Amino acid sequence: MRHGSGPIRAVIIDLDGTMLDTVPDFHVAINRMRAEFGLGAINQESIAAMVGKGSSNLIRGVLALDFDAALVDQHHEAAMRAYQRHYLEINGDYSALYDGVLNGLDAMRAMGLRMACVTNKPLDFAAPLLAKKGLAPYFEIVYGGECLPQKKPHPMPLLQVCSDFALAPGQVVAIGDSSNDAEAARAAGCFVLVVPYGYNHGRPIHETDSDGIVNTLLEAASTIDSHNRGGR
């Protein structure tokens, strides 16, 4: 991270592809939805490339594999209802924590960092998922994709967290797996660390403008600690 800047006081962490591998959940719910429309199953790799820009965008992408733009518009609302119904039935059943997530969150909490989760996932999906996986107690604030007028890659959700915490953006680091997270952080004036194991719309993470690639959230905590010790 930038030499000479002040200490980090808070972290804003993404959910899908950063803390949890949720593509297996998406895979089940999407294919159950597709079956209702008489469409064949698709694989997890296809779904992973579409994750990160919110549920509406995800379902549009899934429908566009079979339908032209007019039919996507025609079926989008019904497909969203079916997808949401199926997703809520299995939310968290097939997803798994990435290595180092709980250790990393524990380390960040021990450092006294304030923590928020900002995701483009709807809050009705994100909140129960965080609770089910034991992540909810770590976060003072959780914003889903519909909680504010704009979502990532717009900086608004990150700036809102900075305001909630009464911190300058330069005292906050965002951690995510995609260009959405990096672009939002850059626009907000926050630091950004990215993980290499997530989705990133099918693109290599090294192509993303960030302040560093960390292999786990535990490594992210160590990076923040080193930065803070150097900044004192």
Residue pairs with C-beta under 8 A, 6 or more apart in sequence:
1 8
1 173
1 191
1 193
1 211
1 212
1 223
1 227
2 191
2 211
3 230
4 231
5 170
5 227
5 231
6 170
6 171
6 231
7 171
7 227
7 228
7 231
7 232
8 113
8 171
8 172
8 173
8 191
8 224
8 227
8 228
9 113
9 114
9 165
9 167
9 171
9 172
10 113
10 114
10 115
10 116
10 161
10 162
10 165
10 167
10 171
10 172
10 173
11 108
11 113
11 114
11 115
11 116
11 172
11 173
11 174
11 175
11 220
11 224
12 115
12 116
12 117
12 118
12 158
12 161
12 172
12 173
12 174
12 175
12 185
12 190
13 19
13 115
13 116
13 117
13 118
13 139
13 174
13 175
13 176
13 217
14 117
14 118
14 119
14 152
14 174
14 175
14 176
14 177
14 178
14 180
14 181
14 198
15 22
15 117
15 119
15 121
15 126
15 129
15 130
16 22
16 51
16 52
16 119
16 121
16 177
16 198
16 199
17 51
17 52
17 176
17 177
17 178
17 195
17 197
17 198
17 199
17 200
18 98
18 175
18 176
18 177
18 181
18 195
18 198
18 217
19 97
19 98
19 101
19 117
19 133
19 135
19 217
20 95
20 96
20 97
20 98
20 101
20 129
20 133
20 135
21 95
21 96
21 97
21 98
22 51
22 95
22 129
23 44
23 47
23 48
23 51
23 95
23 199
24 44
24 94
24 95
24 96
25 87
25 90
25 91
25 92
25 93
25 94
25 95
26 44
26 47
26 51
26 58
26 87
27 43
27 44
27 47
27 94
28 86
28 90
28 93
28 94
29 83
29 86
29 87
29 89
29 90
30 42
30 47
30 58
30 59
30 62
30 83
30 86
31 41
31 42
32 82
32 86
33 59
33 62
33 79
33 82
33 83
33 86
34 40
34 41
34 42
34 62
35 41
36 82
37 75
37 79
37 82
39 66
42 62
42 65
46 65
47 58
47 62
48 199
48 202
49 199
49 201
49 202
50 57
50 58
50 61
50 62
50 201
51 58
51 199
51 201
52 120
52 177
52 178
52 180
52 199
52 200
52 201
53 120
53 180
53 201
54 120
54 121
54 122
54 145
54 151
55 80
55 83
55 84
55 121
55 122
55 125
55 145
56 76
56 80
59 76
59 79
59 80
59 83
60 72
60 76
62 79
63 71
63 72
63 75
63 76
63 79
64 72
67 74
67 75
84 122
87 125
88 124
88 125
91 125
91 128
91 129
91 132
92 128
92 129
92 132
92 133
95 129
95 133
97 133
98 195
98 197
98 216
98 217
99 216
100 215
100 216
100 217
100 218
100 219
101 135
101 216
101 217
102 134
103 216
103 217
103 218
104 216
104 217
104 218
104 219
104 220
104 221
105 115
105 135
105 138
105 217
107 218
107 221
107 222
107 225
108 115
108 138
108 217
108 220
108 221
108 224
109 115
109 138
111 221
111 224
111 225
111 228
113 224
114 140
114 165
114 167
115 138
115 139
115 140
116 139
116 140
116 141
116 142
116 143
116 161
116 164
116 165
117 126
117 130
117 135
117 139
117 141
117 142
117 143
118 142
118 143
118 152
118 157
118 158
118 161
118 174
119 126
119 142
119 143
119 144
119 145
120 144
120 145
120 151
120 152
120 180
121 129
121 144
121 145
122 144
122 145
122 146
123 142
123 143
123 144
123 145
123 146
123 147
124 144
125 144
126 142
126 144
127 136
127 142
127 144
130 136
130 139
130 142
136 142
140 164
140 165
141 161
141 164
141 165
143 157
143 160
143 161
145 151
147 157
148 156
148 157
148 160
149 156
150 156
150 157
151 157
152 158
152 180
152 181
152 183
152 184
153 179
153 180
153 181
153 183
153 184
153 187
154 184
154 187
155 184
155 185
155 187
155 188
155 189
157 184
158 169
158 172
158 174
158 184
158 185
158 188
158 190
159 169
159 188
161 172
162 168
162 169
162 171
162 172
162 188
162 190
165 172
168 189
169 188
169 189
169 190
170 189
170 190
170 191
172 190
172 191
173 185
173 190
173 191
173 192
173 193
173 211
173 220
173 224
174 181
174 182
174 184
174 185
174 188
174 190
174 191
174 192
174 193
175 181
175 192
175 193
175 194
175 195
175 214
175 217
175 220
176 182
176 185
176 192
176 194
176 195
176 198
177 194
177 195
177 197
177 198
177 199
177 200
177 205
178 194
178 198
178 199
178 200
178 201
178 205
178 208
179 200
179 201
179 203
179 207
179 208
181 192
181 194
182 192
182 194
182 208
182 209
182 210
183 209
185 191
185 192
186 192
186 209
191 211
192 210
192 211
193 210
193 211
193 212
193 213
193 214
193 220
193 223
194 205
194 208
194 210
194 212
194 213
194 214
195 205
195 213
195 214
195 215
195 216
195 217
195 220
196 205
196 206
196 213
196 215
197 215
198 205
200 208
205 213
206 213
212 223
214 220
214 223
